[in-house]
Amino acid sequence: MPMIDASKPRRATIDDIPACAAVINSWIDRTDWFPRLYGPEVIQQAFHDAWDKREIFVIGAPVEGYVSLDPAQRKIAALYTARPGAGLGKALLDTAKDGREMLFLHTHVPNEAAQRFYRREGFVQVGGALPPEPPEIVPEIRMEWRA
C-alpha cells in the first residue's frame, strides 16, 4: 500500500466525511462569535448531501483540514483547518486554485484572520457586507481571486 503524504492535499473520499465534519464542529465550538445553529450530526449530513455537487480536498493523516468547492459556481464553499497558521489552509487553497482562472468565497465579517489570509493569497473584497442568508445570522463579505 503506498504511503500517503499527509502534508499534501488529496481528494476526499466518502470515508473522510466524519473527519471533515469534526474539523468544522471544532471550529464552531472554539469560535465565540459564531453561534452553533446545527448539531454535529446535521453538519455531517450536510457533507453527504453536497457530496455529488462538490470537489472536496483534505489534508493531514488524520484529516486536519478541508476545502469544499462548488465547481459549477467557481465558489469555495468552505475551508477549515484544525491548526490555523500551520500552512494547511494555504496548501488547500493552492489546490483549489490549481487549473482555475477565478474563484470566489464568502467569509464572515468578524473573521478578520481569515480575511487577512485570503488577502495574502490574492483574494480581494468585492462590495460591502452581505446580509446573512437564513438560517445563517453572521454577515459575510465576498472575496474573489483571479489568476
Steps between C-alpha positions, in 0.01 A plus 500: 500500500651839402594746771276811521676838517297665777649842418334508157128529432327204344150448362267405785325167511160435649684353801648846571160657568499442878849653530401804291189546712715475814729779371212743448325397822820568692529841331141586599563393858810718537364808316313718749343733241352217291183344641440128476187473287526127427613198691803298388282233336325761281835637385621151415180437302559825307826352368311194376233721341761709312732211409397465135504877436835586654870435463638446849870479583646409839840534661660309784496145628281511695312773312580846638330715239292509188388722215164450332449642150188546294662471156187609311494833685880526543431549869702391797212390717716429806862489614571400859808371680561363846831690530475855359839646412664162430488529119212257458261764368755628248561149367125441467445838333784438254332171408167678451664760271684242289372511142245769572488860378261637763354404837284678753399441858303654781667553835343621823543870577636433853758251366778752443772233518341316205469826307872573553585148384289529186650841417852353533390230257382752238131533580340845500180610665220574256234736634389551856358269760237255383199431716503148636303245300259333740542298701847655539511805724856632458555750215754405233714665237577373151861462398626407153824366356612510138804328357 
